Amino acid sequence: MALSMQDTLTLNNGVKMPCEGFGLFSMTDEDIFISSLEAAVDAGYRLFDTAAQYGNEHLLGDFLKDSGLERSEYFITSKVQNRDQGYEKTLKAFDTSLKALQLDYLDLYLVHWPLKDPFFETWKAMEHLYSEGFVRAIGVSNFESHHLDRLLSRANFVPAVEQLETHPHFSNHVMRDYLKSLGMVHQAWGPLGRGADLDDPVICDIAEKHGKSPAQIILRWHRQHGVAIIPKSQTLSRIRDNADIYDFMLTPVEMKKIDLQNKGERFGQAPDAVYVKD
Ligand SMILES: NC(=O)c1ccc[n+]([C@@H]2O[C@H](COP(=O)([O-])OP(=O)(O)OC[C@H]3O[C@@H](n4cnc5c(N)ncnc54)[C@H](OP(=O)(O)O)[C@@H]3O)[C@@H](O)[C@H]2O)c1
């Protein structure tokens, strides 16, 4: 399977989204942010994944303004945080994000977590932003299948993307199949298990055979499953390594071996706990 850093997935509305992007969670130190983003652009990343909750949309906005990149060259994702959910509040939160990012439009806007209430009002605002052309695609994050089913019972637009915790020890393969059946793109957050899956002996063994790092093996596994990825790193050599996964292939047996490492162990919050609590 030939894959390249510049590969895109076509979303359910025809918009093309890079298969691999750069995650920006917890990156709030300005100097580290700039050096990491410079390395990421050099390595070929063009999708940048931020969120109101990460507190760095303004840093990304400043970086993009000075980057010399044309607006059409990069793809920006942000997310509405829980405290801003609801119809009017989501519209306002989007406007705040757009201003911080110093952009006229976003490429992808996600509902960060499912909340039981408000639920439909938030999605109605997302649909409004999409219909008015302020965002090229809308989606969700951390929705289990029953949250999606509830959303779809009243949605006018099927979410284009779902961003979900996904890594070898939490493969989320049932959701992967469900999203595929709905024509939605599955984008993995925490694709490296936030570092925790890198010591897995099966993955380390496969890495040694290919002369690659465990992180590269994991990212390649996601891509061969058709899952989009947004690894985060603020270490320059790792940023380059995470983009250098396109010159080898895992065999079907190696893919299966990694599949079998699933332990159903998430490190993030359980979506249902957030759904009823917030
Ligand atoms: N939608 C959501 O609810 C949600 C939740 C969490 C995250 N996200 C998004 O998903 C992105 C990625 O997830 P994540 O940041 O949680 O976790 P991740 O990408 O799985 O892991 C990041 C961690 O792995 C380390 N790392 C990265 N590349 C490595 C390599 N080649 N070798 C060894 N260690 C490596 C990083 O360390 P260094 O930085 O020190 O190199 C960092 O500690 C986030 O940045 C964010 O954009 C979304």
The ligand as an SDF file (V2000), in Angstrom:
LIG
                    3D

 48 52  0  0  0  0  0  0  0  0999 V2000
  -10.4410   15.3570   20.8160 N   0  0  0  0  0  0  0  0  0  0  0  0
   -9.9210   15.1340   22.0000 C   0  0  0  0  0  0  0  0  0  0  0  0
  -10.6040   14.9890   23.0190 O   0  0  0  0  0  0  0  0  0  0  0  0
   -8.4300   15.0520   22.1240 C   0  0  0  0  0  0  0  0  0  0  0  0
   -7.8570   14.6150   23.3240 C   0  0  0  0  0  0  0  0  0  0  0  0
   -6.4680   14.5430   23.4020 C   0  0  0  0  0  0  0  0  0  0  0  0
   -5.6860   14.8860   22.3110 C   0  0  0  0  0  0  0  0  0  0  0  0
   -6.2660   15.3410   21.1620 N   0  0  0  0  0  0  0  0  0  0  0  0
   -5.4530   15.7370   19.9920 C   0  0  0  0  0  0  0  0  0  0  0  0
   -4.6610   14.6240   19.5930 O   0  0  0  0  0  0  0  0  0  0  0  0
   -3.2830   15.0060   19.5680 C   0  0  0  0  0  0  0  0  0  0  0  0
   -2.3840   13.8280   19.8590 C   0  0  0  0  0  0  0  0  0  0  0  0
   -2.7180   13.2270   21.0920 O   0  0  0  0  0  0  0  0  0  0  0  0
   -1.8280   13.3700   22.4160 P   0  0  0  0  0  0  0  0  0  0  0  0
   -1.0070   14.5940   22.3160 O   0  0  0  0  0  0  0  0  0  0  0  0
   -2.7360   13.2490   23.5540 O   0  0  0  0  0  0  0  0  0  0  0  0
   -0.9310   12.0520   22.4270 O   0  0  0  0  0  0  0  0  0  0  0  0
    0.0770   11.2990   21.4260 P   0  0  0  0  0  0  0  0  0  0  0  0
    0.2540   12.0510   20.1640 O   0  0  0  0  0  0  0  0  0  0  0  0
   -0.3800    9.8890   21.3770 O   0  0  0  0  0  0  0  0  0  0  0  0
    1.4060   11.2970   22.2730 O   0  0  0  0  0  0  0  0  0  0  0  0
    2.1360   12.4500   22.5610 C   0  0  0  0  0  0  0  0  0  0  0  0
    3.2620   12.0300   23.5130 C   0  0  0  0  0  0  0  0  0  0  0  0
    4.1040   11.0760   22.8580 O   0  0  0  0  0  0  0  0  0  0  0  0
    5.4420   11.5820   22.8100 C   0  0  0  0  0  0  0  0  0  0  0  0
    5.9560   11.2460   21.4710 N   0  0  0  0  0  0  0  0  0  0  0  0
    5.5640   11.7750   20.2840 C   0  0  0  0  0  0  0  0  0  0  0  0
    6.2490   11.2200   19.2710 N   0  0  0  0  0  0  0  0  0  0  0  0
    7.0990   10.3200   19.8230 C   0  0  0  0  0  0  0  0  0  0  0  0
    8.0910    9.4670   19.2930 C   0  0  0  0  0  0  0  0  0  0  0  0
    8.3410    9.4010   17.9860 N   0  0  0  0  0  0  0  0  0  0  0  0
    8.7890    8.6800   20.1640 N   0  0  0  0  0  0  0  0  0  0  0  0
    8.5590    8.7360   21.4880 C   0  0  0  0  0  0  0  0  0  0  0  0
    7.6350    9.5410   22.0510 N   0  0  0  0  0  0  0  0  0  0  0  0
    6.9260   10.3330   21.2270 C   0  0  0  0  0  0  0  0  0  0  0  0
    5.3410   13.0720   23.0270 C   0  0  0  0  0  0  0  0  0  0  0  0
    6.4830   13.5430   23.6870 O   0  0  0  0  0  0  0  0  0  0  0  0
    7.2620   14.9120   23.2990 P   0  0  0  0  0  0  0  0  0  0  0  0
    6.2170   15.9450   22.9570 O   0  0  0  0  0  0  0  0  0  0  0  0
    8.0240   15.2170   24.5480 O   0  0  0  0  0  0  0  0  0  0  0  0
    8.1550   14.5840   22.1270 O   0  0  0  0  0  0  0  0  0  0  0  0
    4.1200   13.1820   23.9310 C   0  0  0  0  0  0  0  0  0  0  0  0
    4.4880   12.9460   25.2870 O   0  0  0  0  0  0  0  0  0  0  0  0
   -3.2290   16.1150   20.6260 C   0  0  0  0  0  0  0  0  0  0  0  0
   -2.0410   16.8540   20.5850 O   0  0  0  0  0  0  0  0  0  0  0  0
   -4.4840   16.8700   20.2970 C   0  0  0  0  0  0  0  0  0  0  0  0
   -4.2770   17.6980   19.1700 O   0  0  0  0  0  0  0  0  0  0  0  0
   -7.6260   15.4170   21.0580 C   0  0  0  0  0  0  0  0  0  0  0  0
  1  2  1  0
  2  3  2  0
  2  4  1  0
  4  5  1  0
  4 48  2  0
  5  6  2  0
  6  7  1  0
  7  8  2  0
  8  9  1  0
  8 48  1  0
  9 10  1  0
  9 46  1  0
 10 11  1  0
 11 12  1  0
 11 44  1  0
 12 13  1  0
 13 14  1  0
 14 15  2  0
 14 16  1  0
 14 17  1  0
 17 18  1  0
 18 19  2  0
 18 20  1  0
 18 21  1  0
 21 22  1  0
 22 23  1  0
 23 24  1  0
 23 42  1  0
 24 25  1  0
 25 26  1  0
 25 36  1  0
 26 27  1  0
 26 35  1  0
 27 28  2  0
 28 29  1  0
 29 30  1  0
 29 35  2  0
 30 31  1  0
 30 32  2  0
 32 33  1  0
 33 34  2  0
 34 35  1  0
 36 37  1  0
 36 42  1  0
 37 38  1  0
 38 39  2  0
 38 40  1  0
 38 41  1  0
 42 43  1  0
 44 45  1  0
 44 46  1  0
 46 47  1  0
M  CHG  2   8   1  16  -1
M  END
$$$$
